[in-house]
Amino acid sequence: MSRITALAISVSILGAIATWLFLTVGSIVIWGAFLAWACFYHSGGDDAAFKSTITSNVFGVFMASTTAFIILTVPGGKVLGPTVWPALVAGISFFLYIIAANIPAFASIPGTTYGYAATFAYVLQTPDRFTPQAIGSLSLNSSYIVVSLSMIIGAIFAYASAKGADMLVGSAKAPA
């Protein structure tokens, strides 16, 4: 069996299970899991990619959630305006997360960007979650928790799909 065929089988089965899980639980976001899944394969689809995906995605979530919290709680918007202040804070956070790539654990700039983008998708699509109270809470309203959890679960499913494909390719090569 080809690697692509094995991967198609493995990802389709685990993708269906992941979709069912996320729809059943309801508080976590499937698109965050799919972004992490893509990040895993974008990063090489191996053990190192698994570690890098989780670390970089969660770092991106941390950076974006902190950025959103600062935008909402520091009164810079009153002085600089409602578009300049968020742009300035976001620009500074971009610099910080990219310069952090000098630290090996945070070296995956694309992985961090996936986490960052997923976080802003989450807080901006759910206005009740784009509040300092929601972001800073220790609940399933917090982008720190919801997006990180969704992406970690996605990385686990991605890793399992790679291992499943390996098993299928390996079993196709085994003598009968």
Secondary structure, DSSP 8 states (H G I E B T S, - for coil): --HHHHHHHHHHHHHHHHHHHHHHH-SS-HHHHHHHHHHHHHTTSSHHHHHHHHHHHHHHHHHHHHHHHHHHHSTHHHHH-TTHHHHHHHHHHHHHHHHGGGSGGG--HHHHHHHHHHHHHHHHH-GGGSSHHHHHSSSTT-HHHHHHHHHHHHHHHHHHHHHHHHHHHHHHHS--
